[in-house]
Amino acid sequence: MALKTFTGQTMQEAMAKVKAAVGDDALIVSNREIKRKTLTTPGLYEIVVKIDDNSKLPKKDKKNSFGNDVMLKISEAAKEINSISKDKFQNNNLNTNVVEIKELQKEIKEITNNMKLLQATVWDLNAPRRDNLIIPPEFSEIYAVAKNSGMNKSHLDEIMQLTLKHMPVKMRKNFITIKRYFNTLLKKMIPIRHEKELCVGDKKIMMFVGPTGVGKTTTIAKLAARYAFKKHKKYKVGIITLDTYRIGAVEQLMTYARMMKLSIEAVVDPDDFSEALYKLKNNDIILIDTVGSSQHDKDKVDRLNQFINISTFASIDVNLVMAATTKYEDLKDIYENFSILPIDTCVFTKLDETVSLGNIFSLIYNVKKPVSYLSIGQEVPDDLMVADNDYLVNNILKDIK
């Protein structure tokens, strides 16, 4: 048994040297920051390990043992300092040295932060190689959480590179500060289309397109109720359905329209569409349901352009509806194939059916189109919210402890 000292400009570098030299058969005796990193000079970290040559761990247990030993040693140190603090308080009684106790409490907080730092470092050393991007240990946890949320790896790496370039070094010392920084950064990367009140005499036409089964019809019913009844300013709402292929879809919208006493028109071809718009021109808002189709069915997607290009009394906003349960690669494929239409905003449904929203972030980050609405459940009209980047980012980062 022997003690061996390793140093590095970062804690990660020192840990890597430990792992390379002695593998996982080492217990960390101490670790400390010898020299703090500045803008002009590198830092210096020291790790002292105890090497037991007789330790023969099974290969499959080495990774967990290394991490557990690190955490055990730091945890024991934290408990010891905590115990000393309590003893001082009890022994000094009325003559308590407040300054000493505050210093000890400060050390406890630093030890706790180091526990998270080393835990993240252990995760980082055992993670797959990330090309040329070196993730500092203090970012390892947030990197893992963002990646597990479904965020595209190349997007995440780009964000990490920007963060490492622009985030002040002092802010990296605290996990709460790091999370706040990422929270703010990601929110700025999600464009939102905010709802605007219509001016007197203005008209709004909204068409909803997208694959089969994503919830376009239900979303339209929720929006119709929102505009007609839920908002402070009540609007006169009309509905047009182009989805005459599915009897169920037409009947569903007809039922909602009857319940809300809204005008509704069913349309088969562009000529009928022009006539239906004319019939509903006295409405403030007209919502248009379309037939769902595979993004690869180019004939159906192209046919929608015939309706969009008809001359009307107001421009048609095209809203691409997609399910949050769809992985990023498929969301991208859907967007690319529907983008032959003049897409204005994206609407995401089924947020109640998934816990991972990084895929939504990556799509918006890639296509730079704003999000307008989020469907968060099946209830009409309650489970619809105006898009909110706080909501999206908080859900992406919610697993960070």
C-alpha positions in Angstrom: 0.0 0.0 0.0 1.3 3.5 -0.9 0.3 7.1 -1.4 0.6 8.7 -4.8 0.1 12.3 -5.8 -1.3 13.5 -9.1 -1.7 17.1 -10.3 -3.4 18.8 -13.3 -4.6 22.2 -14.5 -8.2 21.1 -13.9 -9.7 18.6 -11.6 -10.7 16.5 -14.6 -7.1 16.4 -15.9 -5.9 15.3 -12.5 -8.6 12.6 -12.3 -7.7 11.4 -15.8 -4.1 10.9 -14.7 -5.3 8.9 -11.7 -7.4 6.7 -13.9 -4.6 6.3 -16.5 -1.9 5.4 -13.9 -3.7 3.2 -11.4 -7.1 2.5 -12.9 -10.0 2.1 -10.5 -8.0 0.3 -7.8 -7.3 3.6 -5.9 -8.9 5.4 -3.0 -8.8 9.2 -2.9 -7.3 10.3 0.3 -7.5 14.1 -0.4 -8.1 16.5 -3.2 -7.5 20.3 -3.2 -7.2 23.3 -5.4 -3.6 24.5 -5.0 -3.9 27.4 -7.3 -7.1 29.1 -8.6 -7.4 29.6 -12.3 -7.4 33.2 -13.5 -8.0 34.8 -16.9 -4.2 34.7 -17.6 -2.9 31.7 -15.7 -4.0 28.1 -15.5 -5.2 26.5 -12.2 -3.5 23.6 -10.4 -5.3 20.8 -8.7 -3.9 18.0 -6.5 -5.3 14.5 -5.8 -3.6 12.1 -3.4 -4.6 8.4 -3.8 -4.0 5.3 -1.8 -3.0 2.3 -3.9 -3.8 -1.2 -2.5 -2.0 -3.8 -4.6 -4.0 -6.6 -3.0 -7.3 -5.1 -4.2 -8.7 -7.4 -7.0 -12.1 -6.1 -7.9 -14.1 -7.9 -10.6 -13.9 -5.9 -13.8 -17.6 -5.2 -13.9 -17.6 -3.5 -10.5 -14.6 -1.2 -11.0 -16.5 1.8 -12.4 -19.0 1.9 -9.5 -16.4 1.2 -6.9 -14.3 4.1 -8.0 -17.2 6.5 -7.9 -18.5 5.2 -4.6 -15.1 5.4 -2.9 -14.7 9.0 -4.1 -18.1 9.9 -2.7 -17.5 8.0 0.5 -14.3 9.8 1.3 -15.7 13.2 0.7 -18.8 12.4 2.6 -16.8 11.2 5.6 -14.8 14.5 5.5 -18.0 16.5 5.4 -19.4 14.6 8.4 -16.2 15.2 10.3 -16.2 18.9 9.7 -19.9 19.1 10.6 -19.2 17.2 13.8 -16.3 19.6 14.7 -18.7 22.5 14.2 -21.3 21.1 16.5 -18.7 20.3 19.2 -17.4 23.8 19.1 -20.9 25.2 19.5 -21.7 23.0 22.4 -18.3 23.4 24.2 -18.2 27.2 23.9 -21.8 27.6 25.0 -22.3 31.3 25.8 -18.8 32.2 24.6 -19.3 30.8 21.1 -16.7 32.0 18.5 -19.2 32.9 15.8 -16.5 33.7 13.3 -15.0 30.2 13.6 -18.4 28.5 13.3 -19.2 30.5 10.1 -15.8 29.5 8.7 -16.6 25.8 9.4 -20.0 26.1 7.9 -18.4 27.7 4.8 -16.0 24.7 4.6 -19.0 22.3 4.8 -20.7 24.1 1.8 -17.5 23.9 -0.2 -17.1 20.2 0.6 -20.7 19.6 -0.5 -20.0 21.4 -3.8 -16.9 19.4 -4.3 -18.9 16.2 -3.8 -21.1 17.2 -6.8 -18.0 18.3 -8.7 -16.2 14.9 -8.2 -19.4 13.0 -8.9 -19.8 14.8 -12.2 -16.1 14.2 -12.9 -16.4 10.4 -12.4 -19.4 10.4 -14.7 -17.5 12.4 -17.3 -14.4 10.1 -17.3 -16.6 7.1 -18.0 -18.8 8.8 -20.6 -18.3 8.2 -24.3 -15.7 10.4 -26.0 -17.1 13.6 -27.3 -14.9 14.2 -30.3 -12.7 17.3 -29.7 -15.0 18.9 -27.1 -13.7 18.7 -23.6 -16.5 19.1 -21.0 -15.3 20.5 -17.7 -16.5 18.4 -14.7 -18.7 21.3 -13.4 -20.8 21.0 -16.7 -20.9 17.2 -16.8 -24.2 16.9 -15.0 -26.0 19.5 -17.1 -24.6 18.0 -20.3 -25.9 14.5 -19.3 -29.4 15.8 -18.4 -29.7 17.9 -21.6 -28.6 15.0 -23.8 -31.0 12.6 -22.1 -33.8 15.1 -22.7 -33.6 14.2 -26.4 -31.6 17.3 -27.4 -29.5 16.7 -30.5 -25.8 16.1 -29.6 -24.4 18.5 -32.2 -26.7 21.3 -30.9 -25.7 20.5 -27.4 -22.0 20.6 -28.2 -22.4 23.9 -30.0 -24.1 25.4 -26.9 -21.4 24.0 -24.7 -18.7 25.6 -26.8 -20.4 28.9 -26.7 -20.8 28.6 -22.9 -17.2 27.7 -22.3 -16.2 30.7 -24.5 -18.5 33.3 -22.9 -19.4 32.2 -19.4 -17.2 34.0 -16.7 -14.9 31.6 -14.8 -16.2 32.8 -11.4 -19.8 31.7 -12.4 -18.6 28.1 -12.9 -17.9 27.5 -9.2 -21.5 27.2 -8.2 -24.0 24.6 -9.6 -27.0 26.8 -9.0 -25.3 29.6 -11.0 -24.5 27.2 -13.8 -28.1 26.0 -14.0 -29.4 29.6 -14.0 -27.0 30.5 -16.8 -28.0 27.5 -19.0 -31.7 28.2 -18.2 -31.3 31.8 -19.5 -29.2 30.8 -22.5 -31.6 28.1 -23.7 -34.7 30.4 -23.2 -33.1 33.0 -25.5 -32.7 30.3 -28.2 -36.4 29.4 -28.3 -38.4 31.9 -30.4 -42.0 32.4 -29.3 -44.9 33.7 -31.3 -46.9 35.7 -28.7 -50.7 36.0 -29.0 -51.7 39.5 -30.1 -55.1 41.1 -29.7 -56.8 41.9 -33.0 -57.5 45.5 -33.8 -61.0 46.5 -34.8 -61.8 45.3 -38.3 -58.8 42.9 -38.5 -59.3 39.3 -39.6 -57.1 36.3 -38.8 -57.1 33.0 -40.7 -55.1 30.1 -39.3 -54.5 26.8 -41.1 -53.2 23.8 -39.2 -51.2 21.2 -41.1 -49.2 18.1 -40.1 -49.0 14.3 -40.0 -51.9 12.1 -39.2 -52.7 11.6 -35.6 -50.9 14.5 -34.0 -54.0 16.2 -32.7 -54.8 18.9 -35.2 -58.6 18.6 -34.9 -58.5 18.7 -31.1 -56.1 21.6 -31.1 -58.5 23.6 -33.3 -61.4 22.8 -30.9 -59.3 24.1 -28.0 -58.3 27.3 -29.9 -61.9 27.9 -31.0 -63.0 27.8 -27.4 -60.1 29.9 -26.2 -60.8 32.7 -28.7 -64.6 32.6 -28.4 -65.0 32.2 -24.6 -61.8 32.1 -22.5 -59.9 35.3 -23.5 -60.7 38.6 -21.9 -61.7 39.9 -25.4 -64.2 37.5 -27.0 -63.9 36.9 -30.7 -66.4 35.6 -33.3 -64.9 32.3 -34.5 -65.6 30.3 -37.6 -64.2 26.8 -38.6 -63.4 25.2 -42.0 -62.5 21.6 -42.4 -60.6 20.3 -45.4 -60.4 16.8 -43.9 -63.4 15.3 -45.6 -61.5 12.0 -46.0 -62.2 11.1 -42.5 -65.9 11.1 -41.5 -64.9 10.9 -37.8 -62.9 14.1 -38.1 -65.7 16.0 -39.7 -68.2 14.8 -37.1 -65.9 15.6 -34.3 -65.5 19.2 -35.4 -69.2 19.5 -36.2 -70.0 18.4 -32.6 -67.6 20.9 -31.1 -69.0 23.7 -33.3 -72.6 22.9 -32.3 -71.6 22.9 -28.6 -69.9 26.3 -28.9 -72.5 27.6 -31.5 -69.8 28.4 -34.0 -70.2 28.5 -37.8 -68.5 25.6 -39.7 -67.9 24.7 -43.3 -66.7 21.5 -44.9 -64.6 21.9 -48.1 -63.5 19.5 -50.8 -61.6 21.6 -53.4 -60.1 25.1 -53.7 -63.2 26.6 -55.3 -65.3 25.4 -52.3 -62.6 26.8 -50.0 -62.9 30.3 -51.5 -66.7 30.2 -51.1 -66.4 29.0 -47.5 -64.1 31.8 -46.6 -66.5 34.3 -48.1 -69.4 32.8 -46.0 -67.3 33.2 -42.8 -65.9 36.7 -43.6 -67.8 38.3 -40.8 -65.9 36.2 -38.2 -62.8 37.7 -36.5 -60.9 34.4 -36.6 -61.2 31.5 -39.0 -59.6 28.2 -38.0 -58.9 25.6 -40.8 -58.4 21.9 -40.2 -56.6 19.9 -42.9 -56.3 16.3 -43.8 -53.4 14.5 -42.0 -50.9 12.9 -44.2 -47.4 11.4 -44.1 -44.7 14.0 -44.7 -43.6 11.8 -47.6 -46.9 12.0 -49.4 -45.9 14.9 -51.5 -49.1 15.0 -53.5 -51.2 15.7 -50.4 -48.8 18.3 -49.1 -48.6 20.0 -52.5 -52.4 20.0 -52.7 -52.5 22.2 -49.5 -50.6 24.9 -51.4 -53.6 25.2 -53.8 -55.7 26.2 -50.9 -53.1 28.5 -49.3 -52.5 30.4 -52.6 -56.2 31.4 -53.1 -56.8 35.1 -52.9 -58.5 36.0 -49.6 -59.4 39.0 -47.5 -56.6 38.2 -45.0 -53.4 36.3 -45.2 -53.3 32.6 -44.1 -51.0 31.8 -41.2 -49.8 28.2 -41.6 -49.2 26.3 -38.4 -47.3 23.0 -38.5 -48.6 20.7 -35.8 -46.2 18.0 -34.4 -46.3 15.6 -31.5 -43.8 16.1 -28.7 -43.4 12.3 -28.5 -41.6 12.3 -31.9 -37.9 12.0 -31.8 -35.8 14.8 -33.1 -34.7 13.2 -36.4 -38.4 12.5 -37.3 -39.5 16.0 -36.3 -36.8 17.4 -38.6 -38.0 15.1 -41.4 -41.6 16.2 -40.9 -40.6 19.9 -41.0 -38.4 19.6 -44.1 -41.1 17.8 -46.1 -43.9 20.2 -45.0 -41.7 23.2 -45.5 -42.8 23.4 -49.2 -45.7 25.2 -47.5 -45.1 28.8 -46.1 -44.9 27.7 -42.4 -45.3 30.5 -40.0 -45.2 28.8 -36.6 -44.9 25.4 -34.9 -47.5 23.9 -32.6 -46.6 20.9 -30.3 -49.1 18.5 -28.9 -49.0 15.5 -26.5 -46.6 17.2 -24.1 -48.4 15.2 -21.4 -47.2 11.9 -23.0 -43.5 12.5 -22.7 -40.9 13.6 -20.1 -38.3 14.6 -22.7 -38.6 17.9 -24.5 -35.1 18.4 -25.7 -36.2 17.2 -29.2 -38.5 20.2 -29.4 -35.7 22.6 -28.5 -33.4 21.0 -31.1 -36.0 21.4 -33.9 -36.7 25.0 -33.1 -32.9 25.7 -32.7 -32.4 24.2 -36.1 -35.3 25.6 -38.1 -35.6 29.0 -36.3 -39.4 29.0 -36.5 -41.3 30.3 -33.5 -43.6 28.1 -31.3 -47.1 29.4 -30.9 -49.1 26.9 -28.8 -48.5 23.8 -26.7 -51.1 21.1 -26.1 -50.6 19.6 -22.6 -53.5 17.2 -22.3 -56.7 15.9 -23.8 -59.2 18.2 -22.1 -61.0 20.7 -24.4 -60.5 23.6 -24.0 -58.3 23.7 -20.8 -55.2 21.7 -21.9 -53.8 24.3 -24.3 -51.3 27.0 -23.4 -49.7 29.8 -25.3 -46.1 28.7 -25.9 -43.7 29.6 -23.1 -40.0 29.2 -23.2 -39.8 29.1 -19.4 -42.0 26.0 -19.5 -40.0 24.3 -22.2 -36.6 24.9 -20.6 -37.6 24.1 -17.1 -38.8 20.7 -18.3 -35.6 20.1 -20.2 -33.5 20.9 -17.2 -35.8 19.5 -14.5 -33.7 16.5 -13.7 -30.7 18.6 -12.5 -30.5 18.1 -8.7 
